[in-house]
Amino acid sequence: MIRHSIHHKLTLFIIIPVLVIYGIVASIQTRWGIRSAMENARRDLEESTARHATQCDVIFARAAETAEGIARYAVVRHAMTAEKDELVAFIHNALDRQSGIIGSTVAFAPEFSSDRPKGFSPYLYRAPDGK
């Protein structure tokens, strides 16, 4: 029978199993670390994406407001230079496009235009049947 030294027995029965267990624990910790890092990266990207999306929403809303303001300005400029019939048609079209408006008028200061009759301010309203 072969007798092994204490050093050989310690190596065989304690150190090797400890190293194997250490390797398993290190592997598990590495996987958990990678999983945690990936989860943190995903969460950071979601937060960053949401923040940038909000910034884009604000920019797009401002662009839409600017476009609407320019369109309103163009409409008002047209109304200021329109003849009587054009002005009445303008108000009529506004009532047709916006069902929530019950009535509308356009009035100008007397000194604004010398070619308009004083007090000319057409008022159009929606009939009780909604038309």
PENOR-V361616 format. One record per helix or strand of 3 or more residues. SS is the DSSP state (H for helix, E for strand). FROM is the first residue (numbers start at 0). TO is the last residue. Records with the same first field share a line. If there is no record, write none. Layout:
SS=FROM-TO, FROM-TO
This chain:
H=5-80, 83-96
E=102-104, 122-124
